[in-house]
């Protein structure tokens, strides 16, 4: 049984992850802002705090040693630095949820070496504002510099699922079903995706593997936005009206990753064709 801390764990794939940890009998603490119900009740320890408040983090965790810590909600280099200061000598492994957004959208398949956080510059000014992508890049760089424990930076593409609170895929399904226009910049652009339950399974697997450093985690296969629209059209039995513009999956060029490092380490991913159409069907009901 491992002693595990999950920072963020009551929504989407974080919730799926905690469910897997609890099911396998691990001693799990979740740390959240308390804005969403704890679906695990007494099966987990639940600490309510502000992730951005280093004092609250220190008070809650500096006297406890964890086998594994998951940080699903670190978005800035300052948050990463403060977590290292608290967890150094208090954990044996950190699994940080990063993103495919650390890679440029340039039409090329992305491998881990295409973004090297080791020598990447970061700014720890508290008031500094970052885009989502830049915050994650700099957080990876800080973990490289400050952590005295192994860190895995999991680079996920957009995560899909019927409980996705961002409703990104639902946006297209609902708009096309109603006859409303959907916006794209490039229908031929291809993307990577992963299903929420598989993202959680991968995070769980990492806790007990010897993998460290950056790692891409994506379902096998890519899909163009044109094909995605066609699949939705087939399910909802309605032709889409497509216009030029911004929307959740509107990108100027292909943007996808390869998962060779993870598969060579022993994790076997699904193919997105195994679950994408059934997911669209579920969202259309």
N, C-alpha and C positions, 0 to 999 in steps of 0.2 A: 504493500500500500504506500503510495506516494503522498506527500504533503504538498498541495497545489494551491497557488493563488491565481485567480483569474480577475484581472482588472477589466471590468465590463463583462457581462455574462448573462444578461436577462433579455437580450434581443437577438434575433436572427442567428447567424452561425455561431455567435458566442454562446447563445442558449443551447444550441445543439451540442457544442463542445462540453459544456458543463453537464449536460445530460449523459454524455458518454462517460465522463469521469466519475460521476455518481454511480452509474450503472455498474462500473468496474470496481467499485468499492474504495475509491480514493478519498482522502481527507481533503475536502475542497472548501476554500474560502472564496467568496466573490466580493468584489469591491465595486459599488456602483453609486450613483448620485441619489438613488432611491426614487427616481421618477417613474419607474416601471415596477410592477409587482414582481416579487421573487417567486417564481413558479416551483421552486424546489423545497420550500418550507424548511423544516428542521434538518433536511438531508444535507444542507450546506451551512457554513457559517457565513453570515451576511453582514458586511461592514458598509455603512453608508458614509460617503465622503465626497469631497470635491477633488477630482483627479488633478486639477490644476493647482491645488493648494498643497505645497510641499510640507507645510507643518502638519496638516491632517494626515498625509501619507506617512510621514515619519512617526507620528504618534501611534498610528495603527500597525505599522509593520516592522519597525527597526529592531524590535526585540524578538522577532520570530524568524526561524530559518526554514526556508522552503526548498523542496527538491526541484520544483519547477514553478516559474512564474510566467503567466501569459499576460501580455499587455496589448489589448485590442483597441485601446483608445488613446494612444500617444500620437500627437499630431505636430509637436514642435521640438526643436533641439533643446530648449530649456526644460521641458517636461522629461525628455530622455536623460539629461544630465542629472536632474534632481532624483529621478528613480535610481540611477546608478549610485548616487551618494547614499541612498537609503539601503539598497540591496547588496552593495559590495560587502562580501563576507556574510551575507544573509540568504544567499540562494546559490544553487549549483547550476542553474540553467534558466535563461530567459528566451522566450519565444515571442517575438515582436511581430505584430501584424502590419506589414508594409503593403506595398501596392505596385501593380504594373505601371502606375502613373509616374514612377521614378524614371521610366524610359521615355524617350522622345517618340512622338507619333510621326514616323517617317517611312512607313511601309515595309520595314524590315523585321524579320522574326527576331525576337529579343531573347538573348541568353544572359545569364547572371553577370558575365564580365562586361556587358554593355553599359552597366552603371557600377562604378567602383567607388564605394563610400569611404574607402580608407584614406584618401587624400582630398576628400571633398570639403570645401570651406563651409563653416557654419557660423551663425551669429546668435549669441546667447542673450542678447538684449531683451529684457522682459516684454517691452512694448512692441517689439518687431512683429509685423504681420506677414504671414506667408500664405501662398496658395496651398491647397491640399498636397499637390505633388512635391512642392519645394519643402514643405514642412516634413514630409516623410523622408525625403533625401537627406535633409540635415539631421533628422533624428537618427537615421542609420549611421551617419558619420559620427555622431556623438557617442553612440553605443560602441562603435569601433575604438574610440579614444578613451572612454571613461570606464567601461565595464571591466571588472577583473574576473568575470565569469563568462562561460560560453554564451554567445548570442546567436540566435537564428532569426534572420529577417525574412519573413515569408511574404513573397511578392505575389499577391492574388490579382487576377483580373477582376472585372465586374462579377460579383457573386449573384446568382439567380436563386429564386425560391418562391414558393407560394406565400411565405411569410415575410417577404422583403418589404420592410417598412418604407423604403424609398419609392416603391411602386414603379420602377423604371420599365420593366417589361410590361407590366399592367398598363402603363401609359399607352403603349402601341396597340395592345390587344383591345383596350376599351375604345380608343379613338377610331381604329379601323372598323370595329364592330358597329360603331355609331355612324360611320360615314364622315367623321371629322378628318381633316388633313393631318398628316404627320410630316415632320421636318427632317431632312437629311442634307448633309453637304456632299456626300459621295456614296451612292448606293453600292458601288463596287468595293468599298473598303471592307476588309475582313477583320473580325475581332475574335479574341479568346474569351471564354467564360468558364465558370465553375459553379456547380450546384452547392447550395449551402450545406447540405449534409456531408458532401464529400470534402468541402473545406474544413468542416469540423473534424471529420475522420483523419484528415491529413495533419491538422494541429495535434490531435491526440497521438497519432503515430510518432510525430516529432519528439514528444516528451520522452520517449523511451528508445530513441534512435541515437546514433553518434554523429548525426549531421550537424554542422554549424555553418555560420556565414550566411550569405544571401541564397535564397532558393526560390525558384519559380514553382508555383502550384496552380495548374490549370488543367481542365479536362482536355483530352486529346481532340484534335480537330479544330477548325475555325469555320466561321460562317460569315458570308457577306451580308451586308444590310439588305441587299436586294432579295437574297434567299430568305432572310428572316421575315421580311414583309410578305413574301410569297407563302411561307408556312402559315403565317397568321391569317392571310386571306383564305387559305384552304380550310382552316379550322373554323373561322367565323362565317365563311361562305359569303364574302363580300370583297369587292375590289377596293384597294386602298387608293386614296388621293395623296400623292407625295409632292411636297413643295420644298424649296430650298430654305434652310434655316437651321436653328439650333434646337436640339432635343437631347434626351439622355444618352443616346447612342450615336449622335451626329458627330462624325469625325472626318477630317479632310483626307486621311490616308489610312491604309491598313495598320492595325495596332494589335499585335498578338505576341505570345511568348511560346517558347519550347520548354518542355519539362524533363529534359534528358537527365539532369542531375538528380532529381527526385526519383525518377524511375530506375536509374542505375543504383540508387541507394536502397531500392526495394519496394517503393510504393507504386501500386498499379492504379492508374487513373481510368475513369470511365471515358467513353467517347460521347461528345455532346449530342450526337444523334440518338444515343440511348435514352435521353430524357427530355430533350428540348421540346419536341412536339407534344408529348404527354403533359409537360408543364404548361404550355400554351393552352391546351385543352382544359386543364384545370382552372386556369385564370379566366377563361372565357365563360365559365358557368356562373 
